Amino acid sequence: MALLPERETKQGPTIGVAFGGGGLKGSAHIGVLQAFEENNIPIDYVAGTSIGSAIAALYASGYDWRKMDILFNEFNLDSLLKVRPSRLGMVPATGYTELIRTCVKGKLIEEMDIPLKIIAVDLVNWNKIIFDKGDAASAVRASSAVPGVFTPVKMGKMLLTDGGVLDNCPTGVVRDMGADIVIGIDLFSPSHNEPKTFIDVIIRALDISSSVRDPLKADIILEPMCEHVGILDKRSIGLCRQMGLVEAREKMNEIKALIEAKYKLL
């Protein structure tokens, strides 16, 4: 298993990354992480929504971009996301939960190698839930529960669904974690084609809601999706990773300049 190297005592400003939601477009996050490794950009805090929560949890548990790339390309997603319709959703996604739990070795959020927060939404109380402790796999599953597609997750009195309903790229959460520099990775890729199925309608509504963000919470926003890609488009996994890599490389001088400027202020 490819793991990240041991972290040395921090010198310079701390860096936090907010990984946005977007289904299989999340492969773009892997390309961004590849570019960060190429340029020795450390990450000190991570938070994520939906697929971004999975990437954040994997990274916080020690995975590098290579291992994540294998997960995206070699696992049989159809077997993980079997359709079993119920009153609340089409896919229970228990296999997805167990995959994440296996990958992070059953770690709790508070046991991760670097600080991690995961975003979900409570359908009962209409509010954003920020997980900073507890079972990481269950939190990722809740954060990824696309309404109408994946069955929401019951936790106590809460019924949890996709964090993208309220905060699809949680830059503000990363800022509140204490990062000196906040980098957001936003996977928004608008389509103007007319939706054809009820799944298309659900996803379009989520896309519209997730397009609203507060850019002031981030120092830099990476927007890798230079063309529209569907959130369940398995054929575009490699393309999305490449788009993430290209976007991060293009913004790398800006990122390094920001780190240098912050360093001088410390």
C-alpha positions as CSV (number, residue, x, y, z in Angstrom):
1,M,0.0,0.0,0.0
2,A,1.4,3.4,-1.0
3,L,1.4,5.6,2.0
4,L,2.4,9.2,2.6
5,P,5.8,9.8,4.1
6,E,6.2,10.6,7.8
7,R,5.4,14.3,8.4
8,E,8.2,16.5,9.8
9,T,7.8,19.4,12.2
10,K,5.8,22.0,10.4
11,Q,7.8,25.0,9.1
12,G,5.8,27.8,7.5
13,P,2.1,28.4,7.1
14,T,-0.4,25.6,7.5
15,I,-2.4,24.6,4.4
16,G,-6.0,23.3,4.3
17,V,-7.8,21.8,1.4
18,A,-11.6,21.6,0.9
19,F,-12.5,18.7,-1.4
20,G,-15.8,19.4,-3.2
21,G,-18.5,16.9,-4.1
22,G,-19.3,15.6,-7.6
23,G,-19.5,11.8,-7.8
24,L,-17.0,10.2,-10.1
25,K,-15.7,13.6,-11.0
26,G,-13.9,13.3,-7.7
27,S,-11.1,11.7,-9.7
28,A,-10.1,15.3,-10.4
29,H,-9.1,15.6,-6.7
30,I,-6.6,12.8,-7.4
31,G,-4.9,14.8,-10.1
32,V,-4.7,17.8,-7.8
33,L,-3.0,15.7,-5.1
34,Q,-0.6,14.4,-7.7
35,A,0.4,17.9,-8.6
36,F,0.8,18.8,-4.9
37,E,3.1,15.8,-4.4
38,E,5.2,16.8,-7.5
39,N,5.7,20.2,-6.0
40,N,6.1,19.2,-2.3
41,I,3.0,21.1,-1.2
42,P,2.1,19.8,2.3
43,I,-1.5,19.5,3.5
44,D,-2.2,20.1,7.1
45,Y,-6.0,20.1,7.3
46,V,-8.7,18.5,5.1
47,A,-12.5,18.6,4.8
48,G,-14.8,17.2,2.2
49,T,-18.3,16.8,1.0
50,S,-19.7,13.7,-0.7
51,I,-17.0,12.1,-2.9
52,G,-14.7,14.9,-1.5
53,S,-15.3,13.4,2.0
54,A,-14.0,10.0,0.7
55,I,-10.9,11.6,-0.8
56,A,-10.3,13.6,2.4
57,A,-10.7,10.6,4.6
58,L,-8.4,8.5,2.5
59,Y,-5.8,11.2,2.4
60,A,-6.1,11.8,6.1
61,S,-5.6,8.1,6.8
62,G,-2.4,8.0,4.8
63,Y,-3.3,7.2,1.2
64,D,-1.5,9.0,-1.6
65,W,-2.9,9.8,-5.0
66,R,-1.6,6.6,-6.6
67,K,-3.5,4.3,-4.3
68,M,-6.6,6.5,-4.8
69,D,-6.3,6.2,-8.5
70,I,-6.3,2.4,-8.2
71,L,-9.4,2.5,-6.2
72,F,-11.2,4.7,-8.8
73,N,-10.1,2.6,-11.7
74,E,-10.0,-1.0,-10.5
75,F,-13.0,-1.5,-8.2
76,N,-16.3,-2.7,-9.6
77,L,-18.5,0.3,-8.8
78,D,-21.6,-1.5,-10.0
79,S,-21.2,-4.2,-7.3
80,L,-20.7,-1.5,-4.7
81,L,-23.8,0.5,-5.7
82,K,-26.4,-2.1,-6.2
83,V,-29.9,-0.8,-6.7
84,R,-32.3,-1.9,-4.0
85,P,-35.3,0.5,-4.1
86,S,-36.8,1.6,-0.8
87,R,-39.1,4.4,0.3
88,L,-36.2,6.7,0.9
89,G,-33.8,5.9,-2.0
90,M,-32.6,3.6,-4.7
91,V,-29.2,2.5,-3.4
92,P,-28.4,1.5,0.2
93,A,-24.6,1.7,-0.6
94,T,-23.6,-0.6,2.2
95,G,-20.8,-1.9,0.1
96,Y,-19.4,1.6,-0.4
97,T,-19.4,2.1,3.4
98,E,-17.5,-1.1,3.9
99,L,-15.0,-0.3,1.2
100,I,-14.2,3.1,2.9
101,R,-14.0,1.4,6.3
102,T,-11.5,-1.2,5.0
103,C,-9.4,1.4,3.2
104,V,-9.1,3.6,6.3
105,K,-8.6,0.5,8.5
106,G,-11.6,1.3,10.6
107,K,-10.2,4.5,11.9
108,L,-12.2,7.1,13.7
109,I,-12.1,10.6,12.4
110,E,-10.2,11.8,15.5
111,E,-7.6,9.0,14.9
112,M,-6.5,10.2,11.4
113,D,-3.0,11.2,10.6
114,I,-4.1,14.8,9.9
115,P,-7.2,16.7,11.0
116,L,-10.3,15.8,9.1
117,K,-13.9,17.1,8.9
118,I,-16.8,15.6,6.9
119,I,-19.9,17.5,5.8
120,A,-23.5,16.1,5.7
121,V,-27.0,17.6,6.0
122,D,-29.7,16.6,8.5
123,L,-33.1,16.3,6.8
124,V,-35.0,16.4,10.1
125,N,-33.5,19.7,11.5
126,W,-32.5,21.3,8.2
127,N,-29.0,22.0,9.2
128,K,-25.4,21.2,8.2
129,I,-23.6,18.6,10.2
130,I,-19.8,18.7,10.6
131,F,-18.3,15.4,11.6
132,D,-15.1,15.8,13.5
133,K,-15.2,12.5,15.5
134,G,-16.7,9.1,15.2
135,D,-16.6,6.4,12.5
136,A,-15.1,7.9,9.4
137,A,-16.7,5.4,7.0
138,S,-20.2,6.1,8.3
139,A,-19.6,9.9,8.0
140,V,-18.4,9.5,4.5
141,R,-21.5,7.4,3.6
142,A,-23.8,10.0,5.1
143,S,-22.0,12.8,3.3
144,S,-22.3,10.9,0.0
145,A,-26.1,10.1,0.2
146,V,-27.3,11.9,-2.9
147,P,-31.0,12.6,-2.2
148,G,-33.4,10.4,-4.1
149,V,-30.5,8.1,-5.2
150,F,-28.7,6.9,-2.1
151,T,-30.7,6.0,1.0
152,P,-30.1,8.6,3.7
153,V,-28.3,7.5,6.9
154,K,-30.1,7.4,10.2
155,M,-27.9,8.5,13.2
156,G,-29.8,9.0,16.4
157,K,-32.5,11.5,15.7
158,M,-30.8,12.7,12.5
159,L,-31.5,11.5,9.0
160,L,-28.4,12.5,7.0
161,T,-28.0,13.2,3.3
162,D,-25.4,14.6,0.9
163,G,-23.5,17.6,2.3
164,G,-23.6,19.2,-1.1
165,V,-27.2,20.3,-0.4
166,L,-25.8,23.1,1.8
167,D,-22.0,23.1,1.5
168,N,-20.5,21.4,-1.5
169,C,-17.0,22.8,-1.2
170,P,-16.4,23.4,2.6
171,T,-13.8,26.1,2.4
172,G,-15.3,27.8,5.5
173,V,-14.9,24.6,7.5
174,V,-11.3,24.4,6.6
175,R,-10.7,28.0,7.5
176,D,-12.3,27.4,10.9
177,M,-10.0,24.4,11.4
178,G,-7.1,26.9,11.6
179,A,-5.5,26.7,8.2
180,D,-3.4,29.8,7.3
181,I,-4.0,29.0,3.6
182,V,-7.3,27.5,2.3
183,I,-7.5,25.9,-1.1
184,G,-10.9,24.8,-2.4
185,I,-11.3,22.2,-5.2
186,D,-14.7,22.9,-6.8
187,L,-16.0,20.2,-9.2
188,F,-18.9,22.2,-10.5
189,S,-19.4,21.5,-14.2
190,P,-22.7,23.0,-15.4
191,S,-24.8,21.4,-18.1
192,H,-27.5,23.3,-20.0
193,N,-29.0,20.2,-21.7
194,E,-32.6,19.4,-20.7
195,P,-32.8,16.7,-18.0
196,K,-34.2,13.4,-19.4
197,T,-34.7,11.3,-16.3
198,F,-35.7,11.8,-12.6
199,I,-32.0,11.1,-11.7
200,D,-31.0,13.9,-14.1
201,V,-33.5,16.2,-12.4
202,I,-32.2,15.4,-8.9
203,I,-28.6,15.9,-10.0
204,R,-29.3,19.2,-11.8
205,A,-31.1,20.6,-8.7
206,L,-28.0,19.6,-6.6
207,D,-25.7,21.2,-9.2
208,I,-27.6,24.4,-9.0
209,S,-27.6,24.5,-5.2
210,S,-23.9,23.6,-5.0
211,S,-23.0,26.4,-7.4
212,V,-23.5,28.9,-4.7
213,R,-20.4,29.4,-2.6
214,D,-18.6,32.0,-0.6
215,P,-15.2,32.5,-2.4
216,L,-14.0,34.7,0.4
217,K,-13.6,31.7,2.6
218,A,-10.8,30.4,0.3
219,D,-7.5,31.9,-0.7
220,I,-7.5,29.9,-4.0
221,I,-10.3,28.0,-5.7
222,L,-9.3,25.3,-8.2
223,E,-11.9,24.6,-10.8
224,P,-10.7,21.7,-12.8
225,M,-13.9,20.8,-14.7
226,C,-13.3,22.6,-18.0
227,E,-16.1,20.5,-19.6
228,H,-19.3,19.0,-18.3
229,V,-19.0,15.4,-16.9
230,G,-21.8,13.4,-15.3
231,I,-21.4,12.5,-11.7
232,L,-21.8,8.8,-12.6
233,D,-19.8,8.8,-15.8
234,K,-17.3,5.9,-15.3
235,R,-15.8,6.5,-18.7
236,S,-14.5,9.9,-17.7
237,I,-12.6,8.9,-14.6
238,G,-9.2,9.3,-16.3
239,L,-10.2,12.5,-18.0
240,C,-11.2,14.0,-14.7
241,R,-7.9,13.1,-13.0
242,Q,-6.1,14.7,-15.9
243,M,-8.2,17.9,-15.7
244,G,-7.4,18.1,-12.0
245,L,-3.7,17.6,-12.7
246,V,-3.7,20.3,-15.4
247,E,-5.6,22.8,-13.2
248,A,-3.3,22.4,-10.2
249,R,-0.2,22.7,-12.3
250,E,-1.5,25.8,-13.9
251,K,-2.3,27.4,-10.5
252,M,1.0,26.1,-8.9
253,N,2.9,29.3,-9.2
254,E,0.0,31.2,-7.6
255,I,-0.1,28.6,-4.8
256,K,3.6,28.9,-4.2
257,A,3.5,32.6,-4.2
258,L,0.8,32.6,-1.6
259,I,2.7,30.2,0.6
260,E,5.8,32.4,0.3
261,A,3.8,35.6,1.2
262,K,2.2,33.9,4.2
263,Y,5.6,32.6,5.3
264,K,7.0,36.1,5.4
265,L,4.2,37.2,7.7
266,L,4.8,34.5,10.3
